[in-house]
């Protein structure tokens, strides 16, 4: 499967200034991710992360093998998101220890 297109919505009452996204394929022992800073996502706003954000190449990213995840066992696939707020606080969707 290809790396995903992810739509995030800020449901907090704080402005998000940075986003971290990691896709983890535990079965294949592969982690792909990135961190975007200097963003300003206000409460209620949405922000879209497109597959090209996860694969930094010119031309067609689908031609890069990093664009694809084996995902042999979908139960072993995890997506971790971290939001960094203007007041210095942080939120993650789950403890990131493995």
N, C-alpha and C positions, 0 to 999 in steps of 0.2 A: 504494500500500500504506500501511497505517497505521504510525505509529511503533511500535516493537516493545516487547514485554514482555521484560525481560531478567532472568535469574536468575544472580546472581554467587555463587560459593562461595569463601570464604577458604581457600586451600590452603597458606597460609604458616604460619609458627609465630609470627606477630605479630598484634596486634589492629589492624584497619583503623579509622581514625578519620574518613576522608573518601573519597568516591568522585566521580570526574568521568566523565561519559559524553557522547560526542559522536557524532552520526550525520552523516556527510558524504555528500552526493550530488554527486559531482564533475561529473557530466553537467549538472546543473541549477544548479551553483554555489551550493548551499544547505548550511548547517551549522546543526544544532540540537543543543543540549546543555544540560547543567546540572551543577552541583556540589553535592553534599550533604556537609555537614560535621557535626561533633559526633555522629557515629555510633559505635557500638561493636560491630564485627563480629569476634567472636573466632575463632581458628583452628578450622576445620571448619564454622563456621556459614554459612548461606546468607542472601542478601539479595535481595529482588525489587524491581526498578524497573519500575513500571507505566507505560503510555503517558501517564496523567494527570500523571506527574512531569515529562514533557517538554513538556506543553501546559498552561500555567497559566490555566485559565478556569473560570468557574462553569458549572454545568449539565452538559450532555453535551459532552465534549471532542471527540467525533467531528463536531460541527457547526462546529468551528473549522478553517479551511483549513490551519493549521499542524500539525494532527493527521495530515495526509496527506503522503506523499512521492511525487513523480512517478516516480522510479526508472525512467526511460526505459531505461536500460542498467544492469542489476543488477551488472555487473562494475565499475561506477563507484561503487557504494555501499560505504561503509566505516564500521565501528563502532570507535571508539577508547575505551578504558577506562583510567582511571588510578586506582590505589589509593594512599592516603596513610596511612602507618602511625604508630602512637603514638611511635615512636622518631625520627620526622622523615624517615625514608626514604620513597621513592616507587617504584612499579612502574607501567609502562605496557605495553600490549600491542604497541606498535610506535612507532617514531620518528614524531613528529607533524608533521614538516615536509612541505610539498607543493610 
